[in-house]
Amino acid sequence: MTAKFDYFIIFAEMRTGSNFLESNLNAVDGLSCFGEAFNPHFIGYPNRDEVLGLTKDQRDADPARLLDAIRSIPDELGGFRFFHDHDPRVLEIALADPRCAKIILTRNPLDSYVSWKIAQQTGQWKLTNVKRRKEAKAQFDGDEFLSHVDTLQRFQIFLLNALQRSGQTAFYVSYEDLQSVDIMNGLAKWLGSDAQLKSLDQSLKRQNPSPTSAKVANVEDMSRALSALDPFNLTRTPNFEPRRGPAVPSYVAGATTPLMYLPIRGGLEDAITQWLADLDGVSIDALTTGMNQKQTRQWMRKHPGHRRFTVLRHPLARAHTTFCHRILNTGPGSLLKIRNTLRRQFKVNIPPEAPDKRYSLSRHREAFTAFLEFLRLNLAGQTPIRVDSSWSTQAQLLSGFADFALPDLVFREDEAADALPDLALKLGHPDPHPLNLSPSDSPFALSDIHDAGLEELAHDIYQRDFLMFGFGPWRPL
């Protein structure tokens, strides 16, 4: 036995053939699998009291103790089966450990679901004697099946990403592979064993060998539910944006009011920051900004009952404000290098300097349309220019917030004028200042150029935001 690994973990789910896989691994000299060693409801196997001399209570108090016992078996490589709802403390340890061999067992989710439903009815979870096989038909539940598939997919993606980030690989086995002695021997060799199986363990029998359609009582209901599935993600909105961090230094905390604003770049930051300052009767400089994560946590501890909020904008309005303030403008806050590249490479028809009286409304619409076409390419990862936070999708920015702390409240721009003063009332302000969201885009407002063509273009570029936040056509406030 070579020392390639110290122990192994079999990632599987109910009714995927994990019992059969375990029995064959246990038939290999030098390999020992200890069942569902970290199942929260029992230890190892139902009706067992201990594994390697440790009881369930001892394991629950310190799961690493049992993990160490499995890792320390003399002259053997120990392992166990792990399902998505087993002890997450063990998952954290094993996934990060390159000395833990990862085996990932999968099965067609429809087959595993139907098998699970039949086992629930019959109470028969293993079969060693076909004469004792109990028959039943599954009652297919569409919502339950969708939840089953979603749970499996999320766990598989979690495992895949964890292994990718840590530079590890796993040995993948499908339910059908379990019938191949060559694949079982390949797995044993990968685990470091020189022993080989001559044949597979025949003690366990397949319980439901019939076609799936013959095992389901309400086949028509199943067919209708499956026809609504999208197994190839044809309706998925592609997302090529870079992942973003929480941007904590941009957070703005009230001077005395326990409110914290998590800005989404794109035009409303100045208005909301001014409202926060007016709320406490201070200048903007008196607000707390530029915090790191430690300082932000300290602020939250010192302000029990605080509320974090952010405000979303309609994607078309946000893109227009960004264009006016950061691209068309050449003063403070402008992106001059990107501006020059847009003029030269992407043919955005804006003047070399700040626009003057010669910059017409028709030219503005032409230039803004070209900017939107650039955003389409940029958000798809097809330009050398970074995806700036002032035009990235708001869904991606909210996802970045989640890496530190999600906002308690998410308002839309068209409801913020009423919602923010109402929030201030709840926090003890008897007469809060109104929120001034008067448009500040110049030299032209979006309402001057808005039409169905721009609306359609924005919807195409920001599909994810329109889908996630339910935006309709833009209307002036």
Secondary structure as UniProt FT lines:
FT   STRAND          7..11
FT   TURN            14..15
FT   HELIX           18..26
FT   TURN            29..30
FT   STRAND          31..33
FT   TURN            37..38
FT   TURN            40..41
FT   TURN            46..47
FT   STRAND          50..51
FT   TURN            52..53
FT   STRAND          54..55
FT   HELIX           56..61
FT   HELIX           63..71
FT   TURN            74..75
FT   STRAND          77..82
FT   TURN            84..85
FT   HELIX           88..96
FT   TURN            98..99
FT   STRAND          100..106
FT   HELIX           109..122
FT   HELIX           130..132
FT   HELIX           142..166
FT   STRAND          171..174
FT   HELIX           176..179
FT   HELIX           181..190
FT   TURN            191..192
FT   HELIX           212..214
FT   HELIX           219..227
FT   TURN            231..232
FT   TURN            234..235
FT   HELIX           248..250
FT   STRAND          252..253
FT   STRAND          259..261
FT   HELIX           269..279
FT   TURN            280..281
FT   HELIX           284..286
FT   HELIX           293..302
FT   TURN            304..305
FT   STRAND          307..312
FT   HELIX           315..322
FT   HELIX           323..328
FT   TURN            332..333
FT   HELIX           336..345
FT   TURN            357..358
FT   HELIX           361..379
FT   TURN            380..381
FT   TURN            389..391
FT   HELIX           394..401
FT   TURN            402..404
FT   STRAND          409..412
FT   HELIX           413..426
FT   TURN            427..428
FT   HELIX           446..449
FT   HELIX           452..461
FT   HELIX           463..469
//
